[in-house]
Amino acid sequence: MRFYFFLIFLIFCISCGYPDIDTVPSFEDLKLTKEESIDLCKLASPDKEELIKCIESIDNE
């Protein structure tokens, strides 16, 4: 019985170490390099047409 109590207590203590959702930084002012923008385009859509449009919009900026 003590083992289960200790295990639950240990899990509770470890889970309290996760950061709150309020501590997530704001990414509004994030500056991406051209390479990072292209990688983001590749991850955003597997469709080739969408990828081309996304990369063209990066080149136009």
Secondary structure, DSSP 8 states (H G I E B T S, - for coil): -HHHHHHHHHHHHHHTTS--GGGS---TT----HHHHHHHHHHH---HHHHHHHHHHHHH-
